[in-house]
Amino acid sequence: MANRLAEATSPYLLQHADNPVDWWPWCPEAFAEAADRDVPVLLSIGYAACHWCHVMAHESFEDDDTAALMNRHFVNIKVDREERPDVDAVYMTATQAMTGQGGWPMTCFLTPLGEPFHCGTYYPPRPQGGMPSFKQLLAAIVEAWDQRSDEVRTAAGKLVASLARHSAALPSSAVDNAVLDGAVASLLGDFDRRNGGFGSAPKFPPSMVLEFLIRHHERTGSVEALSIVEATADAMAGGGIYDQLAGGFARYSVDASWVVPHFEKMLYDNALLLGVYTHLTRLTDSPTYRRVAVETAEFLIRDLGTPEGGFASSLDADTEGVEGLTYVWTPAQLTEVLGEEDGAWAATLFRVTPEGTFEHGTSTLQLLEDPDDLERFEGVRSRLSAVRATRPQPGRDDKVVAAWNGLTITALAQAGVYFARSEWIEAAGRAADLLLTLHLVDGRLRRTSRDGQVGTSAGVLEDYACLAEGLLALHQATGEKRWLDAAVSLLDDALSRFADPDNVGAFFDTAEDAETLVHRPADPSDNASPSGASALASALLTASALIGHERASLYREAAEQAVSRAGLLAARAPRFAGHWLGVAEALAQGPVQVAIVGDSPALLAAAVHKAHGGAVVLAGEPDSSPLLADRPLVDGQAAAYVCHGYVCDRPVTSVEELVAALS
């Protein structure tokens, strides 16, 4: 049996390379094989940090009998959803249509044409809860294919046609003040006033919704909007979802109170949350938010940085097959490390109980109140961290994903400027250099790389847009025009290659010349990370405030048209339109530009601390960038030009005048 996954750049595929299953990667040859044999395709989609993916792999894909059944009756394809988000999106839509829910591992059965006819997620090795075992499912699929093949193919074709109809662009609808106010009211209705966040368990960090509420508060002064953000940020920062020893957030909490996380740590979550806590620090000057922002930035660089300069995708949910093994504690373990007195103090502080808050009497670490002795607290954390480092550690998916690195570049560049941490800006620059040199192949962006080897998967819209946004943040952080030029090139490519020619303002997730799937994905909703279209709208709006007037108007108009396509989504489901709503807030606020000519760290610091979240701030020498063009020094002194709606106030030279202008 050929090992077709052995040369993959995806750690997830490599995890399955030695299975007894005769796996194929996603490729035309696999579907040709299915057609030649006249058998269905079994498509399994997951990702390296996924706990239930590991469970199904151990239970079924490593079982010789199950593998023999799969090999005899199917062509088996394994896909890393992070490497092929387009494939994942198409079949996730089908899975949700068939079952009313989705998730990973995703298990889909397809015709040799790629049309889905049965979809689900995790299947157990034995029947449970009314669910058939995986072997029973395989047997039922084989019987249906052998006995009713024409019926199965016809139903699959009808499903594909239905999915294509339902994935059409949304009609244009304004995102005006009424929609923005209505979104806040809707979010208030979903807000968990006891625990923070929205809805009940499981609880996911609502990063983009929090960013929208921050911007809404900045524009309107809404106390309700800020109260939602602060309550949620406090609950997450104090809960077990946050790593109280090393920084960084887990993917989600399995309970409503943020106590027990699903332990995987994702790059995109931590990049987005670094932005939230940085912007909250700017608003409130809270030492807790400052600490969490700093620790999250350091976690990103220390634990997810790659030797090539990029950022790895995730840390695994499991350690040696056990979820949470690295992270949880008992009172006895605390005492063993810290001694009786400090151990008891730490157990009380971190809510480590004899009964345990997790499994088998262990507890996650929480920090629900500030320690009364900071020096003692830091000493305890240092000793616990040192011992935890000797435990087995979770695996790391070290592939570099362009979109998520773009989010990280943005967050580190912005936080680096705000906290005056030049090393964070340098880390963002190294990642940007890697993406522009390795991931750009023949002028086109590739989605992933690993160990300095670029993958074969074409970049999707979110890759172009998130990287462009990151480059624009670097341009503002450094004043280097090369970042702006690279961002503009990516944005122009995105506008020309991803736009829906039949619907102005709508975009597909794949380029016009991308691989043809059973339908071309175009999901406008913001989920764990920004949708490609909302990320593009954000980058276009940012770029419009940094470049010359002619292109500025083109980019701003494109951003406005894109936002209008999300109007119904923003009005009806604001929890899945957080990034869109943040862009709409920036549009409502109007472009605010702060151009600082000359060398004045004081003016730059004032601008960064006082300008609202949708503003652009750039410092440099006169004429070194389009935003600084034709803006001279004032009597030989550095000066700040504050512009609202592309109309500039008179230049100011003092911090007091600049703060007044920004107020």
C-alpha positions in Angstrom: 0.0 0.0 0.0 1.5 3.3 -1.0 2.0 5.9 1.7 0.7 8.9 -0.1 0.7 11.2 2.9 4.4 10.7 3.8 5.5 13.9 1.9 2.7 16.1 3.1 3.5 19.6 4.5 0.5 19.2 6.8 1.2 17.8 10.3 -2.4 16.6 10.4 -1.9 14.5 7.3 1.4 13.2 8.6 -0.4 12.1 11.8 -2.3 9.6 9.5 0.5 8.7 7.2 1.1 5.3 8.9 -2.6 4.3 9.3 -3.6 1.0 7.7 -6.1 3.0 5.8 -5.1 3.6 2.1 -5.3 7.4 2.4 -5.1 9.7 -0.6 -4.6 13.5 -0.3 -7.2 15.7 -2.0 -6.3 15.4 -5.7 -7.9 14.6 -9.1 -6.2 11.2 -9.2 -8.2 10.1 -6.1 -11.5 10.9 -7.8 -10.3 9.2 -11.0 -9.6 6.1 -9.0 -13.1 6.2 -7.5 -14.6 6.5 -11.0 -12.5 3.6 -12.3 -13.5 1.3 -9.4 -17.0 2.7 -9.3 -16.9 3.2 -5.5 -17.8 6.2 -3.4 -15.2 8.5 -1.8 -14.9 8.6 2.0 -13.7 12.1 2.8 -12.3 12.7 6.3 -11.6 16.3 7.3 -9.9 17.5 10.5 -6.9 19.3 11.9 -3.9 18.5 14.0 -5.0 20.0 17.3 -8.5 18.5 17.2 -9.2 16.2 20.2 -12.1 14.2 18.6 -10.1 13.8 15.4 -7.5 12.0 17.5 -10.2 9.9 19.2 -11.7 8.8 15.9 -8.2 8.1 14.5 -7.3 5.8 17.4 -10.7 4.1 17.5 -11.2 3.5 13.7 -8.4 4.6 11.4 -5.8 2.7 13.3 -8.0 -0.4 13.5 -7.0 -3.0 10.9 -10.5 -4.4 10.4 -12.0 -1.0 9.9 -9.2 0.0 7.6 -9.7 -3.1 5.5 -13.4 -2.3 5.1 -12.6 1.2 4.1 -9.9 0.1 1.6 -12.1 -2.5 0.0 -15.2 -0.4 -0.6 -14.0 3.3 -0.8 -11.4 5.6 -2.0 -10.3 7.4 1.2 -9.3 11.0 1.2 -7.8 12.9 4.1 -7.9 16.7 4.2 -6.5 19.2 6.6 -9.2 21.8 6.9 -6.6 24.5 7.8 -4.7 23.8 4.6 -7.8 23.5 2.3 -10.5 25.8 3.8 -12.2 25.8 0.5 -12.8 22.1 0.5 -13.8 22.2 4.2 -16.3 25.0 3.5 -18.0 23.2 0.7 -18.5 20.0 2.7 -19.2 21.7 6.0 -22.1 23.4 4.3 -23.4 20.0 3.1 -22.9 18.5 6.6 -24.8 21.3 8.2 -27.6 21.0 5.6 -28.0 17.3 6.2 -27.5 17.2 10.0 -28.2 20.7 11.3 -24.8 20.9 12.8 -21.1 20.7 12.0 -17.7 20.0 13.5 -14.6 18.0 13.2 -13.7 15.3 12.4 -16.1 15.7 9.5 -17.0 12.5 7.6 -18.5 12.8 4.2 -19.4 10.2 1.5 -19.2 11.5 -2.0 -19.8 10.3 -5.6 -16.7 10.0 -7.8 -17.8 13.5 -9.1 -17.3 14.9 -5.5 -21.1 15.3 -4.8 -21.9 14.5 -1.2 -24.7 12.1 -0.4 -24.2 11.4 3.3 -22.3 13.6 5.9 -21.7 13.6 9.6 -18.9 14.3 12.1 -17.5 11.9 14.7 -18.7 8.3 14.6 -17.9 5.9 17.5 -16.5 2.4 17.2 -19.7 1.0 18.9 -23.3 2.2 18.7 -24.1 4.8 21.3 -26.8 7.4 21.9 -28.8 6.2 18.9 -25.7 6.7 16.7 -24.5 3.8 14.6 -21.0 2.6 14.9 -18.6 3.6 12.2 -18.5 0.1 10.8 -22.3 0.0 10.7 -22.3 3.3 8.9 -19.8 2.0 6.4 -21.8 -1.2 5.8 -25.0 0.9 5.2 -23.2 3.2 2.7 -21.9 0.2 0.8 -25.3 -1.4 0.7 -26.9 1.9 -0.6 -24.2 2.3 -3.2 -24.5 -1.3 -4.4 -28.3 -1.5 -4.4 -29.4 2.1 -5.2 -26.5 3.7 -6.9 -28.6 5.7 -9.4 -30.9 7.0 -6.6 -27.9 8.0 -4.5 -26.2 9.9 -7.4 -29.4 11.7 -8.3 -30.0 12.8 -4.7 -26.4 14.0 -4.5 -26.7 16.0 -7.6 -29.9 17.7 -6.3 -28.2 18.5 -3.0 -25.3 20.2 -4.8 -27.7 22.3 -6.9 -29.5 23.3 -3.7 -26.3 24.3 -1.9 -25.2 26.4 -4.9 -28.5 28.3 -4.8 -28.3 28.9 -1.1 -24.7 30.2 -1.3 -25.7 33.0 -3.6 -24.7 36.6 -2.6 -26.9 38.3 -0.1 -28.8 41.3 -1.3 -27.5 44.8 -0.6 -28.7 46.3 2.7 -27.3 49.3 4.5 -25.4 49.0 7.7 -26.4 52.3 9.2 -26.7 53.7 12.7 -30.0 51.8 13.2 -28.4 48.5 12.3 -25.4 49.2 14.5 -27.5 50.2 17.5 -29.8 47.2 16.8 -26.8 44.9 16.8 -25.8 46.1 20.3 -29.3 45.6 21.5 -29.4 42.1 20.1 -26.0 41.3 21.7 -27.3 42.6 25.1 -30.1 40.1 24.8 -27.7 37.2 24.2 -25.2 38.4 26.8 -24.6 36.1 29.8 -24.7 38.6 32.7 -23.5 36.1 35.2 -20.5 34.6 33.4 -19.7 37.0 30.5 -19.8 36.0 26.9 -22.8 35.0 24.9 -25.2 32.1 25.2 -24.4 29.0 27.2 -21.9 26.2 27.0 -19.7 25.8 25.1 -18.3 29.3 25.3 -16.0 30.7 22.5 -14.0 33.9 22.9 -16.2 36.4 20.9 -13.1 38.4 19.8 -14.5 40.2 16.8 -17.8 41.0 18.5 -15.8 42.6 21.4 -13.8 44.7 18.9 -17.1 45.9 17.4 -18.5 46.9 20.8 -15.2 48.7 21.7 -15.5 50.8 18.5 -19.2 51.4 19.1 -18.4 52.6 22.6 -15.7 54.9 21.2 -18.1 56.4 18.6 -21.3 56.7 20.7 -20.2 56.5 24.4 -22.4 53.5 24.9 -22.0 52.3 28.5 -23.8 49.0 27.7 -21.4 48.2 24.9 -18.3 48.7 27.1 -19.8 46.8 30.0 -20.3 43.7 27.8 -16.7 43.9 26.7 -15.2 44.4 30.2 -17.3 41.7 31.8 -16.4 39.2 29.1 -12.7 40.2 29.1 -12.6 39.9 32.9 -14.2 36.5 32.9 -11.9 35.1 30.2 -8.8 36.5 31.8 -9.6 35.0 35.1 -10.9 31.6 33.9 -9.3 28.3 33.1 -9.6 29.2 29.4 -6.6 31.5 29.9 -3.2 29.9 30.7 -2.5 31.6 34.1 1.1 30.5 34.0 2.3 31.0 30.5 -0.2 33.2 28.8 -2.4 32.4 25.8 -6.0 31.4 25.4 -7.5 27.9 24.7 -9.9 27.5 21.8 -13.1 27.5 24.0 -14.6 26.6 27.3 -16.7 23.5 27.6 -18.8 25.1 30.4 -20.6 28.5 30.6 -18.2 29.8 33.3 -14.9 29.7 31.4 -13.5 27.1 33.9 -12.6 24.1 31.8 -11.1 24.7 28.4 -10.9 22.6 25.3 -7.1 22.8 25.7 -6.0 23.4 22.1 -4.5 26.8 21.6 -5.0 28.3 18.2 -2.9 31.1 16.5 -5.9 33.0 15.2 -7.7 33.1 18.7 -4.6 34.5 20.4 -3.9 37.0 17.7 -7.4 38.4 17.8 -7.5 38.4 21.6 -4.2 40.2 21.7 -5.9 43.0 19.8 -8.9 43.0 22.1 -6.8 43.3 25.3 -4.5 45.9 23.7 -7.4 48.1 22.7 -9.1 47.6 26.1 -5.8 48.7 27.8 -5.9 51.8 25.7 -9.4 52.6 26.8 -9.2 51.7 30.4 -5.5 51.6 31.4 -6.4 48.4 33.4 -3.4 46.6 34.7 -5.1 43.2 34.2 -5.8 43.9 30.6 -2.2 45.1 30.2 -0.8 41.9 31.8 -3.0 39.7 29.6 -2.0 41.5 26.5 1.7 41.4 27.3 1.6 37.7 28.2 -0.4 36.8 25.1 2.1 38.6 22.9 5.0 36.8 24.6 3.1 33.4 24.3 2.7 34.0 20.5 6.4 34.7 20.0 7.8 32.2 22.4 5.5 29.2 21.9 4.2 29.6 18.4 7.2 31.3 16.7 8.9 29.1 14.0 12.6 29.1 13.2 11.8 30.6 9.8 10.2 33.6 11.3 6.5 32.7 11.0 4.0 31.5 13.5 2.7 28.0 14.0 -1.0 27.2 13.7 -1.7 25.6 17.1 -0.8 23.6 20.1 -2.6 20.3 20.5 -5.6 19.7 22.8 -4.0 16.4 24.0 -0.7 15.5 25.5 0.2 11.8 25.0 -3.4 11.2 24.2 -4.7 12.8 27.4 -6.6 16.0 27.3 -5.2 18.7 29.7 -2.3 16.5 31.0 0.2 19.4 30.8 -2.0 22.0 32.4 -4.0 20.7 35.4 -3.1 20.4 39.1 -4.1 18.9 42.4 -3.6 20.5 45.8 -1.0 17.9 46.6 1.0 18.7 43.5 1.0 22.4 44.4 2.2 21.6 47.9 4.9 19.3 46.5 6.3 22.2 44.3 5.7 25.1 46.6 5.7 23.8 50.2 2.8 23.8 52.6 2.3 27.5 53.1 2.7 28.7 49.5 0.9 25.6 48.2 -2.2 26.3 50.3 -2.1 30.0 49.3 -1.8 29.1 45.6 -4.6 26.5 45.8 -6.9 29.2 47.2 -5.8 31.8 44.7 -6.0 29.5 41.7 -9.2 27.7 42.8 -7.5 24.2 43.0 -9.8 22.1 45.1 -9.7 18.5 46.5 -12.7 17.7 44.4 -11.2 19.2 41.3 -12.8 21.4 38.6 -11.7 19.1 35.7 -11.2 15.3 35.7 -9.9 12.7 38.3 -9.6 15.3 41.0 -7.5 17.8 39.0 -8.2 21.4 38.5 -7.5 24.0 35.9 -6.0 27.2 37.2 -8.2 30.2 37.6 -7.4 33.7 38.8 -10.7 35.3 39.8 -9.2 38.1 41.9 -6.0 40.0 42.0 -3.4 38.5 44.3 -2.7 40.4 47.5 1.0 40.0 47.2 2.3 40.4 43.6 5.9 39.5 44.5 4.8 36.2 46.0 2.4 35.6 43.1 5.2 36.0 40.5 7.4 33.7 42.5 4.7 31.0 42.7 4.0 31.3 39.0 7.7 31.0 38.2 8.1 27.9 40.2 5.0 26.2 38.9 6.0 27.1 35.3 9.4 25.6 35.8 7.9 22.3 37.0 5.2 22.3 34.3 7.9 22.7 31.7 9.2 19.3 32.8 5.9 17.6 32.1 5.1 16.1 28.7 4.1 18.9 26.3 1.3 19.1 23.7 2.2 18.6 20.1 2.5 21.7 17.9 1.1 22.1 14.4 4.0 24.1 13.0 2.6 24.8 9.5 2.5 28.6 8.7 -1.0 29.7 7.5 -0.9 33.0 5.6 -4.2 34.4 6.9 -3.5 33.6 10.6 0.0 35.0 10.3 -1.5 38.1 8.9 -3.8 38.4 11.9 -0.8 37.9 14.2 1.3 40.5 12.3 -1.5 43.0 12.8 -1.9 42.3 16.5 1.9 42.3 17.3 2.5 45.5 15.2 -0.3 47.4 17.0 0.6 46.1 20.4 4.2 46.7 19.8 3.5 50.4 19.1 1.1 50.8 22.0 3.3 49.1 24.6 6.6 50.4 23.1 7.9 46.9 22.5 10.0 47.1 19.4 10.8 43.4 19.5 7.2 42.6 18.9 7.2 44.8 15.8 10.4 43.1 14.7 8.7 39.7 15.1 5.8 40.9 13.0 8.3 42.1 10.3 10.1 38.7 10.2 6.8 36.9 9.7 5.8 39.4 6.9 9.1 38.9 5.2 8.7 35.1 5.3 5.2 35.3 3.7 6.3 37.8 1.0 9.4 35.8 0.1 8.3 32.1 0.5 4.5 32.2 0.1 4.4 34.4 -3.0 5.0 32.1 -5.9 4.8 33.6 -9.4 3.0 36.5 -8.1 0.3 34.4 -6.4 -0.1 33.8 -2.7 0.1 30.2 -1.3 -1.7 29.4 1.8 0.7 27.4 3.9 4.4 26.5 4.4 6.2 24.2 6.8 9.9 24.1 7.7 10.7 26.6 5.0 8.9 24.6 2.3 5.9 26.2 0.7 2.7 24.1 0.3 0.8 23.6 -2.9 -2.6 25.0 -1.8 -3.6 28.3 -3.4 -4.3 31.2 -1.1 -7.9 32.0 -0.5 -9.5 35.4 0.0 -8.8 35.5 3.8 -5.1 34.9 3.1 -4.8 37.9 0.8 -6.9 40.2 3.0 -5.5 39.3 6.4 -1.9 39.5 5.1 -2.7 42.9 3.5 -4.1 44.2 6.8 -1.0 43.0 8.6 1.3 44.7 6.2 -0.7 48.0 6.6 -0.3 47.7 10.4 3.5 47.2 9.9 3.6 50.2 7.6 2.0 52.3 10.4 4.3 50.8 13.0 7.6 51.3 11.1 6.9 54.0 8.5 8.4 51.7 5.8 6.7 52.2 2.5 7.6 48.7 1.3 4.9 47.3 3.5 2.3 49.6 2.0 3.3 48.7 -1.5 3.1 45.0 -0.8 -0.4 45.4 0.8 -1.7 47.4 -2.2 -0.5 44.7 -4.6 -2.4 42.0 -2.6 -5.5 44.1 -2.4 -5.5 44.8 -6.2 -5.1 41.0 -6.8 -8.0 40.3 -4.4 -10.3 42.8 -6.1 -9.6 41.4 -9.6 -9.5 37.7 -8.8 -12.1 37.1 -6.1 -14.9 39.5 -6.9 -18.3 38.1 -7.9 -18.8 39.6 -11.4 -22.6 39.3 -11.1 -23.0 41.0 -7.7 -21.1 44.2 -6.9 -19.6 44.1 -3.5 -19.7 40.3 -3.2 -16.7 38.1 -3.2 -15.9 34.4 -3.5 -13.5 32.7 -1.2 -11.5 31.2 -4.0 -9.9 32.9 -7.0 -11.4 32.8 -10.5 -8.9 30.3 -11.7 -8.9 28.1 -8.5 -9.6 24.4 -8.6 -13.3 23.8 -9.5 -15.2 22.2 -6.6 -18.9 21.1 -6.7 -19.7 24.8 -5.9 -17.6 27.9 -5.4 -17.5 28.8 -1.7 -18.5 32.3 -0.6 -19.3 32.4 3.1 -19.7 35.9 4.4 -20.1 35.0 8.1 -17.4 35.7 10.7 -16.8 32.6 12.7 -13.6 31.7 14.5 -11.7 34.3 12.4 -12.9 37.0 10.0 -14.6 35.9 6.8 -12.5 36.6 3.7 -14.9 39.3 2.6 -15.0 41.1 5.9 -11.2 41.0 6.2 -10.9 42.4 2.7 -13.4 45.2 3.5 -11.3 46.1 6.6 -8.0 46.1 4.7 -9.5 48.2 1.9 -10.8 50.7 4.4 -7.4 50.9 6.2 -5.6 51.3 2.9 -7.9 54.0 1.7 -6.7 56.2 4.6 -3.0 55.6 3.8 -2.7 56.0 0.1 -3.3 58.7 -2.5 -6.7 60.2 -3.1 -7.6 58.5 -6.4 -7.0 55.0 -5.2 -8.3 56.0 -1.7 -11.8 56.6 -3.1 -11.7 53.4 -5.1 -10.8 51.3 -2.1 -13.3 53.1 0.2 -16.1 52.6 -2.3 -15.2 48.9 -2.6 -15.2 48.6 1.2 -18.6 50.3 1.4 -20.1 48.0 -1.2 -18.7 44.9 0.5 -20.2 46.0 3.9 -23.6 46.6 2.2 -23.6 42.9 1.2 -23.4 41.9 4.9 -26.2 44.2 6.0 -28.8 41.4 6.5 -26.3 39.2 8.3 -25.3 42.1 10.6 -28.9 42.9 11.4 -30.1 39.3 11.9 -27.1 37.5 13.3 -24.6 40.0 14.8 -22.7 37.3 16.7 -21.6 36.0 13.2 -20.9 39.5 11.8 -18.5 40.9 14.4 -15.8 41.9 12.0 -18.3 43.3 9.5 -19.8 45.4 12.3 -16.3 46.7 13.3 -15.7 47.8 9.7 -19.1 49.4 9.6 -18.3 51.3 12.8 -15.1 52.6 11.2 -17.1 53.7 8.2 -19.6 55.5 10.4 -16.8 57.2 12.3 -15.4 58.4 9.0 -11.7 58.0 8.1 -9.5 59.5 10.8 -5.9 60.0 9.9 -3.1 61.2 12.1 0.0 62.0 10.1 3.1 62.9 12.2 5.9 64.4 10.2 9.3 64.6 11.8 10.7 62.7 14.9 8.5 63.1 17.9 8.0 60.1 20.1 5.7 62.1 22.4 3.3 63.1 19.5 3.3 59.5 18.3 2.6 58.1 21.7 -0.3 60.6 22.2 -1.8 59.6 18.8 -1.5 55.9 19.5 -3.1 56.3 22.9 -5.9 58.7 22.0 -6.9 57.8 18.4 -10.0 55.5 18.1 -9.7 51.9 16.9 -10.6 52.6 13.3 -8.1 55.4 12.9 -4.7 55.2 11.1 -1.6 56.7 12.6 1.6 57.1 10.7 4.9 58.9 11.6 7.8 59.6 9.3 9.7 62.2 7.4 7.8 64.5 5.1 6.9 62.9 1.7 8.1 59.4 2.8 4.7 58.0 2.3 1.4 59.1 0.6 -0.2 60.1 3.9 2.8 62.3 4.7 3.1 63.9 1.3 2.9 67.7 1.2 2.8 67.9 5.0 5.8 69.9 6.1 7.4 70.5 9.4 6.1 73.5 11.3 8.9 76.0 12.0 11.4 73.1 11.9 9.4 71.2 14.5 7.7 67.8 14.2 4.0 68.3 13.6 0.8 66.2 13.7 -1.9 66.6 11.1 -5.3 65.2 12.2 -7.7 64.6 9.3 -11.4 63.7 9.4 -12.9 62.5 6.2 -9.8 63.4 4.3 -10.1 67.0 5.5 -7.3 68.1 7.8 -7.2 70.4 10.7 -4.3 72.8 11.1 -1.1 71.0 12.2 -0.2 71.0 15.9 3.1 70.6 17.5 2.3 69.9 21.2 0.9 66.8 22.8 -1.9 68.9 24.5 -3.1 70.2 21.1 -3.0 66.8 19.6 -5.0 65.2 22.4 -7.6 68.0 22.1 -7.8 67.5 18.3 -8.4 63.8 18.8 -11.0 64.4 21.5 
